[in-house]
Amino acid sequence: MRKRMLTPVSSSRWAGSVTKASHDQWALARRCQAAHIQNLEAGIGMLRHRLSLPIGQRGSKRTPGGYRSRQEWHAKSRRLGVLADRQTAAVSDWRTGRVRVVRGGKRILNSLHHLDEAGLTKAGWRERWEAERWFLSADGESGKRYGNETIRVSPDGGVSIRLPAPLARLANAPHGRYVLTSKVHFPHRGNEWADRIEANRAVAYRIHLDVTKGRWYLTASWQLSPTKTVPVEAALADGVIGVDTNTDHLAAWRLDTHGNPIGHPRRFFYDLGGSADHRDAQVRHALTRLLNWAKTCGVRAIAIEDLDFQAEKTREKHGRKRRFRQLISGMPTGRLRARLTSMADATGIAIIAVDPAYTSRWGAQHWQKPLTGKTRKTTRHDAASIAIGRRAQGHPIRRRTAPPRDDQSDRHGHRTVQARPESLGREEPRPRIPGPRPGVVSPDAARTRATRTPKTVRDVRSDQEWVQDSLLLTDQERFLGPWSE
């Protein structure tokens, strides 16, 4: 309906571009609204659980206990009412389809009230505000010349725009087109872009102004065809690289087909401070180095943890653990997983997501100390990357321990097999219980009690009867000969 209303005053293509941009913003706001409602429900559920427990009751590893004091219980009960009101309002907006969208960004809009802190003037703020709302975008069309009829970019970098009918008088080229004097160049994936436009395949463009740099930019994007799923056995044929995700770096280690680490661990650092564009560039740069190292090693699979902290970020569950909440909130799990999947798809490397349970603990327990030497210090994160890679290969994380001396002889042979999957407790060493085991009597207990030296002095003139052991008589007959009458 909206496209039909805009088509007479512009054109069908421009109406589609305008309506698509607004629809994408509305869809993004709806997804954020659904995520907000989900977070509110999680917080309300945790508050009700902790308020139902007695004050001071201890919690478990999975669920926190009651609140520590009466004052904290009272404050959390008031917060429960606040969250319930927010949930009611959010659910009402969701049912009516009402969203709040700020064209240009809420951050720039709020900076109008704090111009001194932002370092802007009223005219400078107005210029940035209008620049964020000014853009031209057009989706590609396969079969059209150079893949886009509205914004066309030739192989030599020339840009021409198809003007709508009301602005046809401004055209400086035939067929109602306006040709820009500047030419564009794509340093990133320029060869792929050239191949697509030569084949007249769809390419979408977006033209926007960067006020801080004083430049106009043209961004090209296209959709890659889905690749075929590679079997896990084929992806792990040349080994795997296990990757442990942290707040400031990626810890990676290459494993062979048997699950043994090869070479030295690698770390790919990134800085998540600053703006969103800076954080995204840092993550993309770290993933690029990781994929280049994987291609150099000849590995066709990367194992990474399937982390998701959406249910753990609520402050109702970890209210006092502010540093822990900041730690898990700072890990770019969703952005990193999406980036790695898309970038690895272009390089032909498979991504294997594994269960993150106990990878850091068991990796440090079984692999950190054996791999630490005089010239190499293995960290807990490096050991966790080995555990992640072995879990992706289907091997147990437990490392083979040294066998007893008797098993190293030629009679028994050296033990070289890993713990089998059906072995109980194979993921951790068997605990040793100090002291006597209950219900078990030592085979020498009776002889020990009979031959133990008494602690008290007893009279030698005792009526205790001595009983000679038959084994001793046999030994006497062997060495002294038979008794004679």
C-alpha positions in Angstrom: 0.0 0.0 0.0 2.7 2.5 0.9 4.7 1.6 -2.2 1.6 2.2 -4.4 1.1 5.6 -2.8 4.7 6.7 -3.5 5.0 5.3 -7.0 3.0 8.1 -8.8 5.2 10.8 -7.3 8.5 9.1 -7.8 8.9 5.7 -9.6 8.4 2.1 -8.8 12.1 1.5 -8.0 12.5 4.5 -5.8 9.2 3.7 -4.0 10.5 0.2 -3.3 13.8 1.5 -2.0 12.1 4.0 0.4 9.6 1.6 1.7 12.2 -1.2 2.1 14.4 1.1 4.2 11.6 2.1 6.6 10.4 -1.5 6.8 13.8 -2.7 7.7 14.0 -0.2 10.6 10.5 -1.2 11.7 11.5 -4.9 11.6 14.7 -4.2 13.6 12.7 -2.3 16.2 10.3 -5.2 16.5 13.1 -7.7 17.1 14.6 -5.4 19.7 11.2 -5.1 21.4 10.8 -8.9 21.5 14.3 -9.2 23.1 13.4 -6.5 25.6 10.3 -8.4 26.6 12.2 -11.6 27.0 14.8 -9.9 29.2 12.0 -8.5 31.4 10.4 -11.9 31.8 13.7 -13.4 32.8 14.3 -10.7 35.4 10.8 -11.0 36.8 11.1 -14.8 37.1 14.5 -14.6 38.9 13.2 -11.9 41.3 10.1 -14.0 42.2 12.2 -17.0 42.8 14.7 -15.3 45.1 11.9 -13.4 46.9 10.2 -16.7 47.6 13.2 -18.1 49.4 14.1 -17.4 53.1 16.5 -14.6 53.8 20.1 -15.8 53.8 19.4 -19.2 52.2 22.4 -20.3 50.2 22.1 -21.1 46.5 23.6 -23.6 44.2 25.8 -23.4 41.2 22.9 -23.0 38.8 20.4 -21.0 40.8 21.1 -18.2 43.3 19.7 -18.3 46.8 17.7 -15.9 48.9 18.7 -12.3 49.6 21.2 -11.5 52.3 19.2 -9.0 54.3 15.7 -7.7 54.9 16.6 -4.3 53.3 17.8 -6.0 50.1 14.6 -8.1 50.0 12.5 -5.0 50.3 14.4 -3.2 47.6 14.1 -6.1 45.2 10.4 -6.4 45.9 9.9 -2.8 44.8 12.0 -3.5 41.7 9.8 -6.4 40.9 6.9 -4.0 40.6 8.9 -1.7 38.4 9.8 -4.5 36.0 6.2 -5.7 36.0 5.0 -2.3 34.9 7.6 -2.1 32.1 6.6 -5.6 30.9 2.9 -4.6 30.8 3.7 -1.5 28.7 6.1 -3.4 26.4 3.6 -6.3 25.8 0.8 -3.7 25.1 3.0 -2.0 22.4 3.9 -5.4 21.0 0.3 -6.4 20.6 -0.7 -3.2 18.9 2.4 -3.2 16.7 3.8 0.1 18.0 7.5 0.7 17.9 9.7 3.7 18.5 12.1 4.5 15.7 14.4 7.5 15.5 15.6 8.1 12.0 19.3 9.1 12.3 19.9 7.5 15.7 18.8 8.1 19.3 22.4 8.9 20.3 22.7 11.9 18.0 19.3 13.1 19.0 20.2 13.0 22.7 23.4 14.8 22.1 21.4 17.9 21.2 20.8 18.5 24.9 24.5 18.1 25.7 26.3 20.0 23.0 29.2 21.0 25.2 29.9 17.5 26.3 29.7 16.2 22.7 32.0 19.1 21.5 29.5 20.3 18.9 27.8 23.5 18.0 24.2 23.8 17.0 25.1 24.1 13.3 27.5 21.2 13.5 24.9 19.0 15.2 22.3 19.9 12.6 24.8 18.9 9.8 25.4 15.5 11.4 21.7 15.0 12.1 20.8 15.6 8.5 23.7 13.6 7.1 22.5 10.5 9.1 19.1 10.9 7.5 20.3 11.5 4.0 21.1 8.4 2.0 20.3 6.8 -1.3 19.9 3.0 -1.5 18.7 0.7 -4.3 18.5 -3.1 -4.4 20.0 -4.9 -7.3 18.2 -6.7 -10.1 19.7 -9.7 -11.8 19.5 -9.5 -15.6 19.7 -5.7 -15.7 22.8 -4.0 -17.0 25.6 -4.1 -14.3 23.1 -5.7 -11.9 21.3 -2.5 -10.9 19.0 -0.2 -12.9 18.5 2.6 -10.3 22.1 3.1 -9.2 24.4 1.8 -11.9 28.2 1.5 -11.5 30.3 0.7 -14.5 33.4 -1.5 -14.4 35.6 1.7 -14.7 34.0 3.2 -11.6 31.5 5.6 -13.2 28.3 6.1 -11.2 24.9 7.1 -12.7 21.6 7.5 -11.0 18.2 7.0 -12.6 16.2 10.0 -11.6 12.4 9.8 -10.8 10.0 11.4 -13.2 9.5 14.7 -11.2 13.3 15.2 -11.3 13.9 14.2 -14.9 14.7 17.8 -15.8 17.9 17.6 -13.8 19.3 14.7 -15.8 22.6 15.3 -17.6 22.6 12.0 -19.6 20.1 10.2 -21.8 17.2 8.2 -20.5 16.8 10.4 -17.4 20.1 9.5 -15.8 22.4 11.7 -13.8 26.1 10.9 -14.1 28.4 11.8 -11.2 31.8 13.4 -11.9 33.6 11.3 -9.3 34.5 7.6 -9.8 34.5 4.9 -7.2 36.9 2.2 -6.3 36.4 -0.9 -4.2 39.7 -2.0 -2.5 37.9 -4.8 -0.6 36.6 -7.6 -2.8 36.8 -5.6 -5.9 37.5 -8.6 -8.0 34.3 -10.3 -6.8 32.3 -7.1 -7.5 33.7 -6.8 -11.0 32.8 -10.4 -11.8 29.2 -9.9 -10.7 28.6 -6.7 -12.7 30.2 -8.2 -15.8 27.7 -11.1 -15.5 24.8 -8.7 -14.8 24.1 -10.2 -11.4 22.3 -8.2 -8.7 24.3 -5.7 -6.6 22.8 -3.4 -4.1 24.3 0.1 -3.5 24.0 2.8 -0.8 25.3 6.3 -1.0 25.8 8.3 2.2 27.8 11.3 3.6 30.5 11.1 6.3 30.4 14.5 7.9 33.6 14.0 10.1 35.7 13.1 7.0 33.8 15.3 4.5 33.4 12.5 2.0 30.7 10.7 0.2 30.8 6.9 0.2 29.2 4.3 -2.0 28.8 0.9 -0.4 28.1 -2.2 -2.6 26.6 -5.4 -1.2 25.3 -8.7 -2.6 24.1 -12.0 -1.4 26.2 -15.1 -1.7 24.7 -18.3 -2.9 24.4 -20.9 -0.1 27.2 -23.4 0.0 26.7 -27.1 0.3 27.1 -28.6 3.8 30.3 -30.5 4.2 30.2 -33.7 6.3 32.0 -33.5 9.6 34.3 -36.4 8.7 35.5 -34.6 5.6 35.9 -31.3 7.4 38.0 -33.0 10.2 40.2 -35.0 7.7 43.1 -32.6 8.1 42.7 -31.8 11.8 40.9 -28.9 13.5 41.7 -25.6 15.1 40.1 -25.1 18.5 39.3 -21.5 19.4 38.5 -20.2 22.9 36.6 -16.9 23.0 37.6 -14.3 25.6 36.9 -10.7 26.2 40.1 -9.4 24.6 41.5 -12.2 22.4 40.9 -15.5 20.7 43.1 -18.4 21.9 43.6 -21.0 19.2 45.6 -24.2 18.9 45.9 -26.6 16.0 45.1 -30.3 16.6 45.9 -33.3 14.5 43.4 -36.0 13.6 44.1 -37.9 16.8 43.4 -34.8 19.0 47.0 -34.0 19.9 48.2 -30.3 19.8 50.6 -29.4 17.1 53.1 -26.5 17.3 52.5 -23.5 19.5 49.3 -21.8 20.5 48.2 -18.6 18.8 46.4 -15.6 20.2 44.5 -13.0 18.1 43.8 -9.9 20.2 41.1 -7.2 19.7 40.0 -4.1 21.5 36.3 -3.8 22.2 36.5 -0.2 23.4 35.2 2.8 21.4 32.4 3.1 18.9 30.4 0.2 17.4 32.3 0.6 14.0 35.6 0.3 15.8 34.5 -2.8 17.7 33.2 -4.4 14.5 36.5 -3.7 12.7 38.5 -5.1 15.6 36.5 -8.4 15.5 36.7 -8.6 11.8 40.5 -8.1 11.8 41.0 -10.8 14.4 38.8 -13.3 12.5 40.7 -12.5 9.3 44.0 -13.3 10.9 42.5 -16.5 12.3 41.2 -17.6 8.9 44.5 -16.8 7.2 46.4 -18.9 9.7 43.9 -21.8 9.1 44.5 -21.6 5.4 48.2 -21.6 5.9 48.1 -24.7 8.1 45.8 -26.5 5.6 43.0 -27.0 8.1 39.5 -27.0 6.8 37.6 -26.9 10.1 37.5 -24.5 13.1 35.8 -25.5 16.4 34.3 -22.7 18.5 32.1 -22.7 21.6 28.4 -22.2 21.1 28.2 -19.4 23.7 25.0 -17.5 24.5 24.9 -15.3 27.6 21.4 -13.8 26.9 20.0 -15.6 30.0 23.0 -14.9 32.1 23.3 -11.1 31.7 20.4 -10.1 33.8 21.5 -8.3 37.0 18.7 -10.1 38.9 20.8 -13.3 38.9 24.3 -11.8 39.4 23.4 -8.5 41.2 26.5 -8.3 43.3 28.9 -9.7 40.8 29.2 -6.6 38.7 32.6 -7.5 37.3 31.3 -10.9 36.2 28.3 -9.3 34.5 30.6 -6.8 32.7 32.8 -9.7 31.7 30.1 -11.8 30.0 28.5 -8.6 28.5 31.7 -7.6 26.9 32.2 -10.9 25.1 31.0 -10.4 21.5 29.5 -13.9 21.2 26.7 -13.2 18.8 28.6 -10.8 16.5 31.7 -13.0 16.5 29.7 -16.1 15.6 27.9 -14.4 12.8 31.0 -12.8 11.4 33.1 -16.0 11.6 30.3 -18.0 9.8 30.0 -15.5 7.0 33.8 -15.0 6.5 34.6 -18.7 6.7 31.9 -19.5 4.1 33.9 -17.4 1.6 37.1 -19.2 2.4 35.7 -22.8 2.3 36.4 -23.4 6.0 33.8 -25.3 8.0 32.7 -24.0 11.5 31.9 -26.5 14.2 30.0 -25.3 17.2 30.5 -27.4 20.4 29.1 -27.5 23.8 31.0 -25.0 26.1 30.4 -27.0 29.3 33.5 -27.4 31.4 35.9 -26.8 28.5 38.0 -24.3 30.5 38.0 -26.4 33.7 38.9 -29.7 32.2 41.3 -28.2 29.7 43.3 -26.6 32.6 43.1 -29.8 34.6 44.3 -32.2 31.9 46.4 -30.1 29.4 47.8 -26.9 31.0 50.5 -28.4 33.2 51.7 -31.1 30.7 52.1 -28.6 27.9 54.0 -26.0 30.1 57.7 -26.0 29.7 60.8 -23.8 30.2 60.3 -22.1 26.8 56.4 -22.1 26.7 53.9 -21.1 29.3 50.5 -22.5 28.5 47.6 -20.5 29.8 44.2 -21.6 30.9 42.7 -20.3 27.6 45.2 -22.2 25.5 44.3 -25.4 27.3 40.6 -24.7 26.8 41.1 -24.4 23.0 42.5 -28.0 23.1 39.5 -29.2 24.9 37.2 -27.5 22.4 39.0 -29.0 19.5 39.0 -32.5 21.0 35.3 -32.3 21.7 34.6 -31.3 18.1 36.6 -34.3 16.9 34.6 -36.6 19.2 37.6 -37.4 21.5 37.3 -37.2 25.3 39.0 -34.3 26.9 40.7 -36.5 29.4 44.4 -36.9 28.6 46.0 -40.3 28.9 47.9 -40.6 32.2 51.1 -42.5 32.8 50.5 -46.2 33.5 52.1 -48.1 36.4 55.6 -49.5 36.0 54.4 -53.1 35.6 52.4 -52.1 32.6 55.4 -50.7 30.9 57.3 -54.0 30.8 57.4 -56.3 27.8 55.0 -58.7 29.4 52.0 -56.3 29.4 53.1 -53.7 26.9 52.8 -50.0 27.1 49.3 -48.6 27.3 48.6 -46.2 24.5 44.9 -46.1 24.1 42.6 -43.3 25.3 39.7 -43.8 27.6 36.8 -45.3 25.6 33.5 -43.4 25.4 31.6 -46.0 27.5 34.1 -45.7 30.4 32.6 -44.2 33.5 34.2 -40.9 34.6 36.5 -40.7 31.5 36.3 -36.9 31.5 38.0 -36.6 34.9 40.5 -38.5 37.0 39.3 -41.0 39.5 39.1 -39.3 42.9 41.2 -40.8 45.6 39.4 -41.1 48.9 42.0 -40.9 51.8 41.8 -43.4 54.7 40.3 -46.9 54.8 37.4 -47.6 52.4 34.2 -48.3 54.2 32.9 -51.9 54.0 36.3 -53.3 52.9 38.5 -55.4 55.2 42.2 -55.8 54.4 43.2 -59.4 53.7 46.0 -59.0 56.3 43.8 -57.6 59.0 43.5 -60.8 61.0 47.2 -61.5 60.9 48.0 -57.9 61.8 45.8 -58.0 64.9 47.2 -61.4 65.9 50.9 -60.5 65.7 50.7 -56.9 66.8 52.8 -56.0 69.8 50.6 -55.1 72.7 50.9 -51.6 74.1 50.5 -52.8 77.7 52.9 -55.0 79.7 51.4 -58.4 80.4 52.5 -61.0 82.9 54.7 -63.7 81.4 53.0 -66.3 83.6 49.9 -66.3 81.6 47.6 -69.2 80.8 47.7 -68.2 77.1 48.4 -71.3 74.9 50.8 -71.0 72.1 49.8 -72.6 68.8 52.6 -73.4 66.3 51.9 -72.6 62.7 52.1 -75.6 60.4 54.0 -73.5 57.8 56.8 -73.0 60.3 57.1 -76.8 60.9 57.3 -77.4 57.3 60.2 -74.9 57.0 62.0 -76.6 59.9 61.6 -80.0 58.3 63.0 -78.6 55.1 66.2 -77.1 56.6 66.8 -79.4 59.7 65.5 -82.7 58.4 62.8 -84.9 59.9 62.4 -85.2 63.6 63.8 -88.4 65.1 62.4 -90.2 68.2 
